[in-house]
Amino acid sequence: GVAVASAVPAILAVAAAACASRRCRCLWRGRFLLLSRSPAMCADSEALAGKPEPLPSSQSGVTGCIGVVLLNIGTPVSTSLEDVADYLSRFLSDDRVIEMKDPQAKQEILQRILRSGSAKSAESYKQIWHPSRGSPLLFHTEDLAVGLRRELGKAYEVRIGFQYSEPSVETALAQ
């Protein structure tokens, strides 16, 4: 909506300034510009971007444009205990989130956190979940992508990539 559209120029200015001052990483990979303040996301994005080349324009449906991928950690699919536990498991299993050398001890701690924290987290998600649009992180990111796409014009394709949920960074880069 209006708030997203008015925020897009400011976001572009902040992104440009942050990249210029190296407060975030700007990574050009093929036709993608990846912006992130998270070293973990940048590391994964660098690894992913180094593997497959973008699809030829005849296969991707995009001709001669630059892809912009908005990165974030992700969100559960729903507020159900199962979906929240699944999301938390993916998030907490990342070695950069819980740094432990002993894999068995890490697994035990992960299981304890999931047993005790999943229900609390599911309740917290229910407090903020939108009745028709779902996860605030997802729909606000989608709104931002729409506004950014509109502001940048046809020369750019804007995608969303989440680290621990869908749409994944891999999916965003493949598009």
C-alpha positions as CSV (number, residue, x, y, z in Angstrom):
1,G,0.0,0.0,0.0
2,V,0.9,3.6,0.5
3,A,3.3,3.0,3.4
4,V,5.3,0.5,1.4
5,A,5.4,2.7,-1.7
6,S,6.6,5.7,0.3
7,A,9.2,3.5,2.1
8,V,10.8,2.2,-1.1
9,P,12.9,5.3,-2.1
10,A,14.2,5.5,1.5
11,I,15.0,1.7,1.4
12,L,16.9,2.2,-1.8
13,A,18.8,5.1,-0.4
14,V,19.7,3.2,2.9
15,A,20.7,0.2,0.9
16,A,23.0,2.2,-1.3
17,A,24.5,4.1,1.7
18,A,24.9,0.8,3.7
19,C,26.7,-0.9,0.8
20,A,28.9,2.1,0.2
21,S,29.9,2.2,3.9
22,R,30.1,-1.6,4.0
23,R,27.5,-2.0,6.8
24,C,25.9,-4.6,4.7
25,R,27.0,-6.8,1.8
26,C,26.0,-6.1,-1.8
27,L,26.7,-9.1,-3.9
28,W,26.4,-9.2,-7.6
29,R,25.9,-12.7,-8.9
30,G,25.0,-13.0,-12.6
31,R,21.8,-11.0,-12.8
32,F,21.2,-10.8,-9.0
33,L,21.9,-8.1,-6.5
34,L,21.8,-9.5,-3.0
35,L,21.6,-7.1,-0.1
36,S,22.0,-8.3,3.5
37,R,23.2,-7.2,6.8
38,S,23.4,-10.8,8.0
39,P,26.9,-12.4,7.5
40,A,25.1,-15.8,7.6
41,M,22.8,-15.0,4.8
42,C,25.6,-13.4,2.8
43,A,27.7,-16.5,3.3
44,D,24.9,-18.8,2.1
45,S,24.1,-16.5,-0.8
46,E,27.7,-16.4,-1.9
47,A,27.8,-20.2,-1.8
48,L,24.5,-20.6,-3.6
49,A,25.3,-17.9,-6.2
50,G,28.6,-19.6,-6.9
51,K,27.0,-22.9,-7.9
52,P,24.3,-22.7,-10.6
53,E,24.3,-19.9,-13.2
54,P,21.0,-18.1,-13.7
55,L,18.7,-19.7,-16.2
56,P,19.0,-18.4,-19.7
57,S,16.4,-15.7,-20.3
58,S,14.4,-18.0,-22.7
59,Q,13.8,-20.4,-19.8
60,S,13.3,-17.9,-17.0
61,G,10.9,-15.7,-18.9
62,V,13.0,-12.7,-17.9
63,T,15.0,-10.9,-20.6
64,G,17.9,-8.6,-19.8
65,C,16.9,-7.5,-16.3
66,I,18.6,-7.5,-12.9
67,G,17.3,-9.6,-10.1
68,V,17.0,-8.2,-6.6
69,V,16.6,-10.7,-3.8
70,L,15.2,-9.5,-0.5
71,L,16.7,-11.8,2.2
72,N,15.3,-12.6,5.6
73,I,15.4,-15.5,8.1
74,G,11.8,-16.8,7.4
75,T,8.6,-17.6,9.2
76,P,6.5,-20.6,10.0
77,V,3.9,-21.6,7.5
78,S,1.1,-21.3,10.1
79,T,0.7,-20.9,13.9
80,S,0.1,-24.7,14.4
81,L,2.4,-26.3,16.9
82,E,3.8,-28.6,14.2
83,D,4.6,-25.8,11.7
84,V,6.2,-23.6,14.4
85,A,8.3,-26.6,15.7
86,D,9.4,-27.4,12.1
87,Y,10.5,-23.8,11.5
88,L,12.2,-23.6,14.9
89,S,14.0,-26.9,14.2
90,R,15.4,-25.6,10.9
91,F,16.4,-22.3,12.4
92,L,18.0,-23.7,15.6
93,S,19.8,-26.5,13.7
94,D,21.9,-23.9,11.9
95,D,25.4,-24.1,13.4
96,R,25.6,-20.3,13.3
97,V,22.5,-20.0,15.6
98,I,23.6,-22.5,18.2
99,E,27.4,-22.8,18.2
100,M,28.4,-26.0,19.9
101,K,31.2,-28.3,19.0
102,D,29.6,-31.4,20.5
103,P,26.8,-32.5,18.1
104,Q,25.2,-34.8,20.6
105,A,25.0,-32.0,23.2
106,K,23.7,-29.7,20.6
107,Q,21.0,-32.2,19.6
108,E,19.9,-32.6,23.3
109,I,19.7,-28.8,23.8
110,L,17.8,-28.4,20.5
111,Q,15.2,-31.1,21.6
112,R,14.8,-29.4,25.0
113,I,14.2,-26.0,23.4
114,L,11.8,-27.5,20.9
115,R,9.8,-29.3,23.6
116,S,9.6,-26.3,25.9
117,G,9.6,-23.4,23.4
118,S,7.5,-24.5,20.4
119,A,4.2,-24.1,22.3
120,K,5.2,-20.7,23.6
121,S,6.4,-19.6,20.2
122,A,3.2,-20.8,18.5
123,E,1.1,-18.8,21.0
124,S,3.3,-15.7,20.3
125,Y,2.8,-16.2,16.6
126,K,-1.0,-16.4,17.1
127,Q,-0.8,-12.9,18.7
128,I,0.6,-11.3,15.6
129,W,-0.7,-13.5,12.8
130,H,-3.0,-11.7,10.4
131,P,-6.4,-13.5,9.9
132,S,-6.3,-13.4,6.1
133,R,-2.7,-12.6,5.2
134,G,-0.9,-14.8,7.7
135,S,2.7,-14.2,8.8
136,P,3.5,-10.4,9.2
137,L,7.1,-11.1,8.1
138,L,5.9,-12.7,4.9
139,F,3.2,-10.3,3.9
140,H,5.2,-7.2,4.8
141,T,8.1,-8.6,2.8
142,E,5.8,-9.4,-0.1
143,D,4.4,-5.8,0.1
144,L,7.9,-4.4,0.1
145,A,8.8,-6.5,-3.0
146,V,5.8,-5.2,-4.8
147,G,6.6,-1.6,-4.0
148,L,10.3,-2.1,-4.8
149,R,9.4,-3.7,-8.1
150,R,7.1,-0.8,-9.0
151,E,9.7,1.8,-8.0
152,L,12.6,0.1,-9.9
153,G,10.6,-0.6,-13.0
154,K,10.8,-3.3,-15.6
155,A,14.6,-3.5,-15.7
156,Y,14.5,-5.3,-12.3
157,E,12.9,-8.4,-11.0
158,V,12.4,-8.5,-7.3
159,R,12.2,-11.8,-5.4
160,I,12.0,-12.9,-1.7
161,G,14.3,-15.5,-0.3
162,F,14.1,-16.8,3.3
163,Q,16.9,-18.7,5.0
164,Y,14.8,-21.2,6.9
165,S,11.4,-21.3,5.1
166,E,9.7,-20.8,1.8
167,P,10.2,-19.1,-0.5
168,S,13.8,-20.2,0.0
169,V,16.9,-18.3,-1.2
170,E,17.5,-21.1,-3.6
171,T,14.1,-20.7,-5.1
172,A,14.5,-16.9,-5.4
173,L,17.8,-17.3,-7.2
174,A,16.4,-20.0,-9.5
175,Q,13.6,-17.7,-10.6
